[in-house]
Amino acid sequence: MTHVNVTQTIAAANQLLQQGNPSEASHQLDAVFRADPHNIEAHNLRERYALPGNFSSWMGVNAHISPDDDIFRFFANHPTSSNPARDYLADGWRTMVELQDILDLYSLTLGRCNGFLEFASGHGRFTRHLCKKLPPGQLVVSDVVPGSVDFLQNTMGVQGFYSATNPAELKIPGQYQIIFVLSLFSHLPAQAWGTWFQVLYQALAPDGVLIFSTHGAKCARMESIDWGADEYRFYPYSESTALDGQLYGCAYASVDYVLRAVTAALGPQATVRTLENHFWGNQDAIMVQRPSLA
């Protein structure tokens, strides 16, 4: 196999594009992908110029990926992923389907949603799909990772605000019909859960639904976690390179443990439902609905 200098080849492709030669530039980028399938710079160049093989054209979403995206790096480093960009983008679509299955339980559809907060949105694995389904102006994103919200605002054109590591320091602007928090509580230590439940619940509109996921019994079995009599364990590590492991690690908790924590934080007025092994086939889904004003 011919050796490819990835940096030089990308530079040559970029120059060809500036010269108005997308066909030859595409051939150069193909060589980069054969040598380095997870090269973000080459991926974004292909997307920006809509070259053959780009994902934006056939998926109908903005497929630009931030080089700081930890979730993309997870796919890029996973031994089963031969095409990390495709797998990353398809995984966002999978979340869309899994979320709508939950919304069906409440007779809600994304196309008629009156206010959606994607909390812990990261760099947009799911956001790029959401902003195509929701009515204009109804999506707000939030994350604590520096640069993430700016990337989504500049790239996806959504509204957003930065979160905080301490929930007591955060006041969420507005109220929302749906608040979606995927794979955050699966990483937070339990002592932080109660305040986060209260902050997010207060941001729900009447009849609004908070949806979040946790590492439950199946995840614990998959990782050979012995969570003991209290049915909870926390480990100070995760795939994140931006957050301290003591604040954002890996948490495992039974459905009963989560329900007790929700009730302790919110009291009996909130209606709670659960779906075990719902997201990715292994994370539990927890739904908390705020009562109507009537």
LODOFI-964975 format. One record per atom (N, C-alpha, C): x, y, z. Coordinates in steps of 0.2 Angstrom, whole numbers, plus 5000, padded with zeros to 4 digits. Atoms other than C-alpha are relative to their C-alpha. Layout:
<nodes>
XYZ...
</nodes>
This chain:
<nodes>
500449945000500050005000500450065000499649945000500750174996499950045006500049964994501150285011499750074998500349945001500050435012500250055006499849954995500650595021499350045001500649974999498950645028499950075000500049925000499350825032500150034994499949975007500050855015499549994995500650025005498650765006499450055002500549964999497350865015500150074998499849945003498251025011500050014993500150005007498350974993499350004998500750015001496450934993499750075001500349944998496051105001500250054994499849965006497151194987499649994994500450025005496251094974499350035000500749974999494551154981500050074998500049935001495151334981500150024992499949995008495651314962499449984996500650025004493951244958500149934997499950075002494451064956499749955005500350044995493250964967500149934999499950075001493450804958500749975002499350024998495350784960500150015008500049994993495150854978499749945004500350064997493950714982500449945000499650065000495150584976500650005005499549994994496450654988499749995006500350024994495250645002499949935001500150085000494850464998500649975002499450034998496650425000500150015008499949984993496650515017499649955004500450044996495150415023500249925000499750075000495950245017500650005006499450004995497450295028499850015007500249974994496550375042499250015000500750005001494650335043499650055004500449964995494250445058500350084999499749935001495150605051499450055000500649955000493950745056500250064995499949945004494850885046499849984992500250035006494550775030499350004999500750015000492850735035499650074999500349945000492350915038500150044993499949975007493150975021499549974995500550035004492150845012499350025001500749974999490550905020499950074998500049935001490951085018499950014992500149995007491051064999499649954997500550055003489750924997500349964995499650045005491050814989499749935000500350075000490550634984500249965007499950044993490350525000499850045006500249964994489750675011499449975003500650024996488450635024499450055000500549954999487550795024499449994994500550005005486750775007499549945000500550055000485950605009499749995007500350004994485650615028499550065001500449944999484850785027500150045006499849964994485750855042500750034999499349975000487250965045500549945003499550064997488650825047500750035002499349974998490050945052500149975007499950034994490850865067500650045004499549964997491850965080500649955002499450044998493650905083500149995007500050004993493350925101499549955003500550044999491950795101500249945003499850064997492250665114499649944998500450065002490850555108500249974993499750025007491550555090500649965002499450034998493250505098499849935003500250074997492350355107499949964994500150045006491750295090500749994996499450015003493450325082500549955003499550044996494350225095499749935001500350064998493050085096500249954995499750065005493749915088499549984995500550025005492049885079499850054995500249955005491950045070500550014995499649995005492650045053499950074996500149935003491850215048499750045005500249974994491750315063499550064999500549955002490850465055499349984999500750045002489450355048499749985007500350034994489250265065499850065005500249954995489250425075499350044998500649965002487950515064499449955000500650054999486850355063499849995007500250014993486850335082499650065002500549944998486050515083499349984997500750025002484650445072499749955004500350054995484450295083499750035006500249964994484250415098499350034998500649975002482850505088499449955000500650055000481850345086499949985007500150024993482150295104499650055004500349944997481550465110499350004998500749995002479950465099499649945003500450054997479450295106499850025007500249984994479450375123499550065000500549945001478550535117499349974998500750035002477150415110499649995006500450024994476750365128499650065003500349934998476350555131499650034995500449975006475450585114500450064998499649945002476850705110500449984994499650015006477750725093500550065000499549955000479350825090499850064995500249955005478550915075499550055003500549954997477251005087500350025007499849994993478351025102500150085001499949924998478251195111500550015005499449994995479951205119500349945001499750064999481251075119500750025003499349994997482851085130500449935000499550055001484250965125500650015005499549984995485250965141500649955000499450045001487050895141500049984993500150025007486950905122500749994997499450015003488850895120500150044993499849975006489450935102499549994995500550015005487850885093499949944997500150065003487850705090499249994999500750005001485950715092499750064998500349945002485650895090499950014993500049995008485950895071499449974998500650035002484450775070499450045003500649974997483350865082499850074997500249935003483451035074499749994993500450015006482750955058499349985001500750034998481250885067499650055004500449954996480751025079499850064996500249935003479751185074500650055001499549954999480951335071500050035007499949964994481551415087499849975006500250034994480951285099500549955003499450044997482651195102500550055003499549974996483751255116500549955002499550054997485451165120500450035006499549984994486551165135500549955001499550054998488151085140500550045004499549974996489551125152500750004997499350015003491051075141500150074996499849945003491951235135500049994992500050005008491651275116499449964997500650055003490151145114499450044998500649965001488751275115500150054994499849965005489651395104500049964993500050045006489951255091499349994997500650015002488151215091499650064997500349935003487551395089500350024993499749975007488751435075499949954995500150055005488551265066499349984998500750025001486751215069499550065000500449954999486051385072499450005005500550014994485151335088500250055006499949964994484951435104500349965005499750044995485951385119500350045006499749974994486751425136500449955003499650044996488151355146499749985007500350024993487751245161500650015005499550004995488751225177500249935003499850074997489651085186499650005007500450004994488651145202499350024998500749985002486751135199499750065004500349944996486451265213500250064997499849935004487351395202499750014994500349995007486251365187499350025001500749995001484651445183499850004993500250025007483851375167499550064998500549955002483051515157499449974996500650025003481251485152499749935003500350074999480151325153499949974994500050045006480051185141499549945001500550055000478751055136500449935001499650065000480150925134500750025002499349994998481850915143500349935000499750075001482950775137500750005002499350014997484550725147500249934999499850075002485350575138500749995003499450024998486750495147500450055004499749964996487150625160500049975007500150034994486450545176500449935000499650065001487350385170500850025002499349984999488950485174500150055006499949964994488550595189500049965007500150034994488850545207499350025003500750004997487250515217499950065004500149944995487550665229499850064996500249945004487250785214499349994997500650015003485650705208499450045002500649964997484350785220500050074997500049935002484850965216499950004992500150005007484950925197499349984998500750015001483250845198499550065001500449954998482550995206500050064995499949945005483351125194499649984993500350025006482751025179499250005000500750005000481050995185499750075000500349935000480751185189500050034993500049975006481151215171499549974995500550035004479751105165499450045000500649975000478151185159499549955003500550054997476551115167499849954994500150065005476250945159500649984996499350025004478050945153500349945003499750074999479050785153500850015000499350015000480850765159500249934999499850075002481750615151500750005001499350015000483350555156500249925001499750075000484450395156500549985005499550024995485450295168500349934998499750065001486550145168499749955006500450044995485450015176500349935000499850074999485449825179500449974995499750035005485949775162500750024999499349975000487449895161500449975005499650024994488049835178500249934998499850075002487949655172500550004994499650005005488849695156500750025002499449984997490249775166500349965006499950044994490249645180500150055006500049954995489849785192499649965006500450024994489349725210499850065004500249944996488349865217499749995007500250014993487849785233499350015002500749994997486349805244499750064998500349945001486149985240499850014992500250005007486049945221500350074996499749945003487250095216500750005001499350005000489050115212500250064995499849945004490050265205500849995000499250015002491850255197500250074997499849945002492850415194500350004993499750005006493150395176499549994994500450005005492350415159500450014993499749985007492650445140500250075000499949935001492650635143500750025002499349974999494350725142499950075003500149934998493550895147499850005008500350004994492850845164500349965005499750034995493550795181499649935001500350074998493150605185499650005006500450004994492550645202499350044999500749965002491150765194499749964995500350045005490850655179500449944998499750065001491250475180499649954997500550055002490250315178499649985006500450024994488750285189499549944998500550065001487650125190499550005005500549994995486050125199499449964997500650045002484450005199499550054999500649965001482750075194499850025006500249994993482250065212500450065003499549944997483750175217499850064997500149935004483350305204499350025002500749984998481450305209500050035007499949974993481950335227500350075000499749945000483050475223499650054997500549955003481750565212499550025005500549994995480450545225500350055006499749964995481650615238500150074998499949935002482050765228499450044998500649975003480350805220499449995004500650014996479050735232499549964996500450045003477550635227499650034994500549975005476750765215500349994993499850025007477850715200499849934998500250075002477250565190500649974996499450035002478650445186499949944996500150075003478750305173500749984998499450035001480150195168500049954994499950055005480750095153500749975000499350034999482249975156500349984994499650025006483549945143499850034994500349975005482850075132500550034995499549965004484250185125500649954999499550045003485550085115499949935003500150074998484749925122500249995007499750024993485549945139499950065005500149954995485250115147499250015002500749994998483650135157499750074999500349945001482450275153499550025006500449984994481650375167499650074997500449955002480150495163499750035006500349974994479550625176499650064997500449955003478050725171499750055006500249954995477550895180499350004999500750005001475750905184499750074997500349945003474551025175499850055005500349954995473951185183499349995002500750014999472151135182499949955006
</nodes>
